[in-house]
Amino acid sequence: MNFVNKIILILLLAALMVLSLILALFSFAVTGEELLAQLQEMLYGSLSAGISFSVIFVLAAWSIYPFFKKGAGTALISSSEEGEVSISLKAMNKIIREVAGDEDNVDIKDSEVNSKPDGLYARLSISVTEKGDIPSLTSRLQRNIKNRLRNITGAEVISVEVMIENVETEEEMEEYHPREESSSTEELSSEEREDEDKTNIEDKDLENQAEDSDAGDEEEIEEESEGSGFFG
C-alpha cells in the first residue's frame, strides 16, 4: 500500500468515525429529534452534497482496490511466449531477512517488499549495537540486499530503505538472540548424535567382521585337527 492510499484511508476512517459518533449521540437522544430533519433538509436535492459523496465513494473504491487486485502479493520476473514467471513478495522478504541475518550485531525488527511497474522497493527496519559502524553497515546492507534480490529473481531493485529503530548495547542485543544460540546448539548436538550413530554402526560392523573371522579360524582349526586324526 503506497502513501496516497494510506492518506485516503485515514481520511475515510476519520469521516466514518465522525459519522458514527453523530449517529451514536442521536441514538442516545443527546442531539435531539430535529437532527435527522436538519440533515434531510441540508442534503436532499443538494448537488454539491451529491458530488462530494460520489467523490468519497470513488476514493474509497480506489483505495481498497489493491487488496483485491490479482497477483498483488507477487512480482513479475519474466514474460515470454511460454508464459509468465512470478515470485511471491513473501519469498523476497525472506531473502532480505537472510541477508540482514548474515550481519553481526543486527536485530531485524521488520521488513517489507513492494512491487511496482518500474521495479522492486525494499524496506528494512533494524536495531544495531553501539559499537557498530552504522554508515558502512547500512551501505553494505543496501548493496547486498539489492545484489541478492537481483541475482536470485532477476528483477530490478529500485531502492532499499534501511531504518535504524534503535541503538542497543551488546548486552541488550544478546537478549534478542537466545533462541538463535539455542538452535545452533541443538544443531550441533544433532550433528554430534549423527556422528555417534555412524561411529556405533561402524563399530558394530567391525565387531561382526571380527566375529566372522574368529569363527572362520575355528572352523579351519577343527578341519585341520580332524584331518590329522584321520591320517594318524
Secondary structure, DSSP 8 states (H G I E B T S, - for coil): --HHHHHHHHHHHHHHHHHHHHHHHHHTTSS-THHHHHHHHHHTT-HHHHHHHHHHHHHHHHHHHHHHSTTTTEEEEEEETTEEEEEEHHHHHHHHHHHHHTSTTEEEEEEEEEEETTEEEEEEEEEEETTS-HHHHHHHHHHHHHHHHHHHH---EEEEEEEEEEEE-HHHHHHT-HHHHHHHHHHHHHHHHHHHHHHHHHHHHHHHHHHHHHHHHHHHHHHHHHHHHHH-
